[in-house]
Amino acid sequence: NEETEENTMNGTSPKYQRTHEELKKQALDLFLSKGYEASSIQEITHKTGLSVGAFYRHFASKEAIFAEIWDDYAGANIERTLKEVEKTTSLLSAMDYLLAENENFSKNETTNKLYAIYASLAVSQKLDTFPHINQSSKKYRQMLYQLIKKYCADFTEEEAITTANAMHCLMNTYSMRNADAFQAFHFERNAFRKCILTLLRL
């Protein structure tokens, strides 16, 4: 019974979580197929067999459900990347993996569609914070810092921190270059690789 389930407002119950995830799944399908602006809350709830009232017991708005979708998507990608980097055996192999991963991410159609929505909503200040992305990004910077400390013995502490931060900014821009219509960054892969390796004195 929908009413009984939703009236509990228990965000930790398995049934509540299943409904929550199903709403996100159907919203994602609509956003990718029809576009964000053309998709309505009514369509999302129709696809899930729920009422509009049920939607609002899970999400405050269409912006809120998108924010969680993007947070899950981008955050999960970062987490997968971190696990794969752990398998590398040198600084060069780690960098080449990160470059390849960012290259694939930038060419992914889902990535580009979702990022375009994110950028549009961010400009209009309609999005809140992204806890998964923020946490994963901190881990990503820490991973870069640890690689530099492990393989670049001649770096001072401040150089290691600054280089890790600069690399994180560059990698993020590189991975988003095809989706960011506002900036329209252009990177040639080999030239970008050379820049990254120069930062690391390789």
C-alpha positions in Angstrom: 0.0 0.0 0.0 1.6 3.2 -1.2 0.0 5.4 1.5 1.1 3.1 4.3 4.6 2.8 2.9 5.2 6.5 2.4 3.5 7.7 5.6 6.2 6.0 7.6 8.7 8.5 6.2 11.4 6.0 7.2 14.2 6.7 4.8 16.1 3.6 6.0 13.4 1.0 5.3 14.1 -1.3 2.4 10.7 -0.6 0.8 11.3 3.2 1.1 14.7 2.8 -0.5 13.4 0.7 -3.3 10.8 3.3 -4.1 13.5 6.1 -3.9 15.8 4.3 -6.3 13.0 3.5 -8.7 12.0 7.2 -8.9 15.6 8.0 -9.7 15.8 5.3 -12.3 12.7 6.4 -14.1 13.7 10.1 -13.9 17.1 9.3 -15.3 15.5 7.4 -18.3 13.3 10.4 -19.0 16.1 13.0 -18.6 18.2 11.1 -21.1 15.5 10.3 -23.6 13.4 13.5 -23.5 15.7 16.0 -21.9 15.4 17.6 -18.4 13.1 20.5 -19.3 10.7 18.3 -21.3 10.3 15.7 -18.4 7.8 16.4 -15.7 7.3 15.0 -12.2 3.9 13.7 -13.4 5.7 11.6 -16.0 8.2 10.3 -13.5 5.5 9.2 -11.1 3.4 7.7 -13.9 6.3 5.5 -14.9 6.7 4.3 -11.4 3.0 3.8 -10.7 3.1 6.3 -7.8 1.3 9.5 -7.0 2.8 13.0 -7.3 2.4 13.2 -3.5 4.6 10.1 -3.1 7.3 11.8 -5.2 7.3 14.8 -2.9 7.8 12.6 0.1 11.1 11.5 -1.4 12.3 14.7 -3.2 11.5 18.4 -2.7 11.6 19.1 -6.5 12.7 17.9 -9.9 16.0 19.7 -9.3 16.5 17.7 -6.1 16.0 14.3 -7.8 18.4 15.4 -10.6 21.0 16.5 -8.0 20.9 13.1 -6.4 21.2 11.3 -9.8 24.2 13.4 -10.8 25.8 12.9 -7.4 25.4 9.2 -7.6 26.6 9.0 -11.2 29.7 11.2 -10.9 30.6 10.0 -7.4 30.4 6.3 -8.4 32.7 7.0 -11.4 35.3 8.6 -9.1 35.1 5.7 -6.7 35.7 3.2 -9.5 38.7 5.2 -10.7 40.2 5.2 -7.2 40.0 1.4 -7.0 41.6 0.9 -10.4 44.5 3.3 -9.6 45.4 1.1 -6.6 46.3 -1.6 -9.1 48.9 0.5 -10.9 52.6 -0.1 -10.2 54.2 3.2 -11.2 53.5 6.9 -11.4 53.5 6.7 -15.2 51.1 3.8 -15.4 48.8 5.6 -12.9 48.8 8.8 -15.0 48.1 6.9 -18.2 45.2 5.1 -16.6 43.7 8.4 -15.3 44.1 10.0 -18.7 42.4 7.0 -20.4 39.6 7.0 -17.9 39.0 10.7 -18.2 39.1 10.3 -22.0 36.4 7.7 -21.9 34.3 9.7 -19.4 34.5 12.7 -21.7 33.2 10.7 -24.6 30.3 9.1 -22.7 26.9 10.2 -24.0 25.3 9.8 -20.6 28.0 11.9 -19.0 27.6 14.7 -21.5 23.8 14.8 -21.2 23.9 14.8 -17.5 26.7 17.4 -17.2 24.8 19.7 -19.6 21.8 19.6 -17.2 24.0 20.1 -14.2 25.8 23.1 -15.7 22.5 24.7 -16.7 21.0 24.3 -13.2 24.2 25.3 -11.5 24.3 28.6 -13.4 20.7 29.3 -12.3 21.7 28.3 -8.7 19.0 25.7 -8.5 21.2 22.9 -7.2 22.3 22.1 -3.6 25.5 20.4 -2.5 26.7 17.0 -3.8 27.8 14.9 -0.8 29.0 11.9 -2.7 30.9 13.9 -5.3 32.4 16.1 -2.6 33.6 13.1 -0.6 34.9 11.3 -3.6 36.7 14.4 -4.9 38.5 14.7 -1.6 39.6 11.1 -2.0 40.7 11.8 -5.5 42.9 14.7 -4.5 44.3 12.6 -1.7 45.1 9.8 -4.1 47.0 12.2 -6.4 48.9 13.6 -3.4 49.8 10.1 -2.2 51.1 9.1 -5.6 53.3 12.2 -5.7 54.6 11.5 -2.2 55.3 7.9 -3.1 57.0 8.5 -6.4 58.4 12.0 -6.4 60.9 12.1 -3.5 62.2 15.5 -4.5 58.9 17.3 -4.0 58.4 19.4 -0.8 55.2 19.0 1.1 53.8 22.2 -0.3 54.8 21.2 -3.9 53.1 17.8 -3.5 49.8 19.4 -2.2 49.8 22.2 -4.8 50.6 19.8 -7.7 47.9 17.4 -6.6 45.4 20.2 -6.5 46.4 21.5 -9.9 46.3 18.1 -11.4 42.8 17.5 -10.0 41.6 20.7 -11.6 43.2 19.8 -15.0 41.9 16.3 -15.0 38.4 17.4 -14.1 38.4 20.0 -16.9 39.8 17.4 -19.3 37.0 14.9 -18.5 34.3 17.5 -18.9 35.6 19.3 -22.0 33.1 17.8 -24.4 30.1 18.5 -22.1 31.0 22.0 -21.0 29.5 24.2 -23.8 30.1 27.3 -21.7 33.9 27.0 -21.6 34.4 25.0 -24.8 37.9 23.9 -23.7 40.1 22.2 -26.4 42.7 19.6 -25.4 44.9 17.5 -27.6 45.5 14.3 -25.8 49.2 14.0 -26.3 49.8 17.6 -25.5 47.7 17.3 -22.4 49.6 14.2 -21.3 52.9 16.1 -21.7 51.6 18.9 -19.5 50.6 16.4 -16.8 54.0 14.6 -16.9 55.8 18.0 -16.9 54.0 18.9 -13.6 55.3 15.6 -12.2 58.8 16.2 -13.6 58.6 13.0 -15.6 
